[in-house]
Amino acid sequence: MTIATLEEVLKPAMESGYAVAGLVSLGWEDMRAYVCAAEEENVSIILQAGPSCRSHTPLPILGKMFTHLANEASVPVVAHLDHGYTEEECKEAIQCGFTSVMFDGSRLPLQENIDKTARIAELAHAAAVSCEGEIGFVGYSDGEQSNGTNPSEARKFATETKVDAMAISVGNVHLQKNKEGGLDLAKIRQIEDLTAIPLVIHGGSGVPVKQRSYLARNSKICKFNIGTELRMTFGEALRNSLRKDLDQFDRVQILTQTHEPLVKATRKVLNAFKPENR
């Protein structure tokens, strides 16, 4: 299967009432498990390289890893730069084979965010690459507080930047370990009434699964970023592997035992985003 762009997987999702998972990747083991799960569920996925991933593995290497997995997969796979903070970083990702870049200007004043995002969207589109932007700031559990998305500012942002997808702040937070929160449906409807592009939820791990499914099928939200809950699954599987045999020292043998638990957990995540008739 040829590697896909973000636009290519989100446009049919919005039209047909389902969502695509943006899966936060940290290394080969989770990337491979995510693709296996997507193939078993027969759905598209978005492999995402965020700041922590990039601090561990250089972008050129990540681009080759994502591209290899995508070209070997039986389902569409997007290679996505998550939370790119500079034009240079986004340019490098495009040069390294990423098919989608997200510029995060959410901490900037509105017009500066619009101007910088528009510039990167223009560069991305010229290279046949998709671009995601963020309006409003999605905070962090036990960290920076969120600044919710203003619907009228979202309309201006979507119109002037020409991004392919727009991340919004409507009660979602990054790094939330439980699913006790929930999104502001009224705010989502206001944003939907004023915009026409696919919407994105960062911090999807903290959104109750029932609400994820409802919004995937009944809103313009067609990308949920999922990281924390799958990282927790990986960590638990790794600890279990080590506890089984305290004399283990071969990292390949140890890490191999994380594969099946992570595939199982990822399939559960992906299944919740499917349209009702699947």
C-alpha positions in Angstrom: 0.0 0.0 0.0 1.4 3.4 -1.0 2.0 5.7 1.9 -0.9 8.2 2.4 -1.3 11.8 3.2 -3.5 13.1 6.1 -6.0 14.6 3.7 -6.4 11.3 1.9 -7.4 9.5 5.0 -9.4 12.2 6.8 -11.6 13.4 3.9 -13.4 10.0 3.5 -13.5 9.7 7.3 -15.4 13.0 7.6 -17.7 12.1 4.7 -18.5 8.6 5.9 -18.8 9.0 9.7 -15.7 7.5 11.3 -12.3 8.7 12.7 -8.7 7.8 12.2 -6.3 7.3 15.1 -3.1 9.4 15.3 -0.9 6.9 17.2 2.0 8.4 19.1 5.1 6.5 18.3 8.3 6.2 20.4 10.1 3.3 18.7 10.1 0.4 16.3 8.2 -1.9 18.6 5.2 0.3 19.0 5.1 1.4 15.3 5.1 -2.2 14.1 2.4 -3.2 16.6 0.2 -0.2 15.5 0.5 -1.2 11.8 -0.3 -4.9 12.7 -3.4 -3.8 14.6 -4.5 -1.6 11.7 -4.2 -4.4 9.3 -6.1 -6.7 11.5 -8.9 -4.1 11.9 -8.6 -3.1 8.2 -8.4 0.6 8.9 -6.1 3.5 8.1 -3.8 4.8 10.7 -1.5 7.8 11.3 1.9 7.1 12.7 3.0 10.2 14.7 6.5 11.4 15.6 6.2 13.9 18.4 8.9 15.9 20.2 9.9 13.1 22.7 10.2 10.6 19.8 12.3 13.0 17.8 14.6 13.7 20.8 15.4 10.0 20.8 15.6 9.2 17.1 16.6 11.6 14.3 13.9 12.6 11.8 15.7 11.0 8.8 15.6 7.7 10.6 12.0 8.1 11.6 11.1 9.0 8.0 12.6 5.8 6.7 11.0 3.7 9.5 7.5 5.1 8.8 7.9 4.9 5.0 9.1 1.3 5.2 6.1 0.3 7.4 3.7 2.2 5.2 4.9 0.7 2.0 4.7 -2.9 3.4 1.3 -2.4 4.9 -2.0 -3.6 3.5 -3.8 -0.4 4.7 -3.1 3.3 4.2 -0.5 4.6 6.7 0.3 8.3 7.2 3.7 9.5 8.3 3.0 12.5 10.5 5.2 15.0 12.3 3.3 15.9 15.5 3.9 19.2 17.2 6.4 20.7 14.9 7.4 24.0 16.5 9.5 25.6 13.8 9.3 26.0 10.0 12.8 24.4 9.8 11.5 21.3 11.6 8.6 21.0 9.3 10.8 21.4 6.3 13.1 18.7 7.5 10.2 16.3 8.0 9.0 16.9 4.4 12.5 16.3 3.1 12.6 13.1 5.1 9.5 11.6 3.5 6.8 12.6 6.0 3.5 12.9 4.2 1.9 15.2 6.9 3.2 17.9 9.2 1.6 19.5 12.2 2.8 23.0 13.0 2.0 23.9 16.6 1.6 27.6 17.0 -1.0 27.3 19.7 1.1 29.3 22.3 1.5 32.2 19.8 -0.8 35.3 19.4 -3.7 34.5 17.0 -2.4 36.4 14.0 1.2 35.1 14.4 -0.2 31.6 14.7 -2.2 32.1 11.5 0.6 33.6 9.5 3.2 30.9 10.5 0.8 28.0 10.0 -0.3 29.4 6.6 3.3 29.6 5.5 4.0 26.0 6.5 0.7 24.8 4.9 1.8 26.5 1.7 5.2 24.8 1.8 3.6 21.4 2.6 1.0 21.6 -0.2 3.7 22.5 -2.7 5.4 19.2 -1.8 2.1 17.3 -2.0 2.1 16.9 1.8 -0.8 17.6 4.2 -0.7 20.1 7.1 -2.4 20.2 10.5 -2.6 23.3 12.6 -3.9 24.1 16.1 -6.1 26.9 17.4 -6.6 27.2 21.1 -4.1 25.5 23.4 -4.4 21.9 24.6 -2.8 21.8 28.1 -1.2 19.0 30.0 -2.4 16.9 32.9 -0.6 18.2 36.0 1.0 20.8 33.8 0.2 23.8 31.6 -3.5 24.8 31.6 -5.6 24.7 28.5 -6.8 27.8 26.6 -10.1 26.7 25.0 -10.7 27.3 21.3 -12.8 30.4 20.4 -15.2 29.4 17.6 -14.9 32.6 15.7 -11.1 32.5 15.9 -11.3 28.9 14.6 -13.2 30.1 11.5 -10.6 32.7 10.8 -7.8 30.2 11.4 -9.3 27.6 9.1 -10.0 30.1 6.3 -6.7 31.9 6.4 -4.3 29.0 6.9 -5.8 26.6 4.5 -4.8 23.7 6.7 -6.1 20.2 5.9 -7.0 19.5 9.6 -7.5 21.7 12.7 -6.7 20.7 16.2 -9.0 22.2 18.8 -9.1 22.6 22.6 -12.5 21.7 23.9 -11.8 20.0 27.3 -9.1 17.6 26.1 -5.6 17.5 27.8 -2.4 15.8 27.0 -1.0 12.9 29.1 -4.2 12.2 31.0 -4.0 8.6 32.5 -7.7 8.2 33.1 -10.9 8.6 31.1 -12.8 10.6 33.6 -12.9 13.7 31.6 -15.1 14.5 28.6 -15.3 17.0 25.7 -17.5 20.1 25.5 -20.0 19.0 22.9 -21.7 22.4 22.7 -18.4 24.1 21.9 -17.6 21.4 19.3 -21.0 22.1 17.6 -20.3 25.8 17.5 -16.9 25.2 15.8 -18.5 22.8 13.4 -21.1 25.4 12.4 -18.4 27.9 11.4 -15.8 25.6 9.8 -15.8 22.9 7.1 -12.5 21.0 7.7 -11.7 17.9 9.6 -11.2 18.5 13.4 -8.6 16.9 15.6 -8.5 16.0 19.2 -5.1 15.9 20.9 -5.0 14.1 24.3 -7.5 11.5 23.1 -6.5 9.0 25.8 -8.4 11.1 28.4 -11.7 11.0 26.4 -14.2 8.3 27.4 -14.4 5.6 24.7 -18.1 6.0 24.4 -17.7 9.7 23.6 -14.9 8.9 21.2 -17.1 6.6 19.2 -20.1 9.0 19.3 -18.0 11.9 18.0 -16.2 9.8 15.4 -19.6 8.9 13.9 -21.5 12.1 14.6 -19.2 15.1 14.2 -16.4 16.6 12.1 -13.8 15.2 14.5 -12.1 12.6 12.5 -8.7 12.3 14.1 -8.1 11.4 17.7 -4.5 11.4 18.9 -3.9 8.4 21.2 -0.6 8.1 23.1 -0.8 7.8 26.9 -3.0 4.7 27.2 -1.0 2.7 24.7 2.3 3.8 26.3 0.9 2.5 29.6 0.1 -0.8 27.9 3.6 -1.0 26.6 5.1 -0.2 30.0 3.0 -2.9 31.7 3.9 -5.5 29.1 7.6 -4.7 29.5 7.4 -5.0 33.3 5.6 -8.3 33.0 8.2 -9.6 30.6 11.0 -8.8 33.0 9.2 -10.2 36.0 8.8 -13.6 34.2 12.5 -14.1 34.0 14.7 -11.9 36.0 17.8 -13.4 34.3 16.7 -12.1 30.9 19.2 -9.7 29.3 18.6 -9.9 25.5 16.6 -6.7 24.6 15.1 -8.3 21.5 13.6 -11.2 23.5 12.4 -8.8 26.2 10.8 -6.3 23.7 9.3 -9.0 21.6 7.0 -9.9 24.5 5.4 -6.4 24.3 4.1 -7.0 20.8 0.9 -9.0 21.3 -0.4 -7.0 24.3 0.1 -3.8 22.4 -1.5 -5.1 19.2 -4.6 -6.2 21.3 -4.9 -2.8 23.0 -4.4 -0.9 19.8 -7.1 -3.0 18.0 -9.5 -2.0 20.8 -8.7 1.7 20.3 -9.1 1.5 16.5 -12.3 -0.5 16.6 -14.0 2.3 18.6 -13.5 4.7 15.7 -15.1 2.6 13.0 -18.4 3.5 11.4 -21.5 1.9 13.0 -22.0 -0.5 10.1 -18.5 -2.0 10.6 
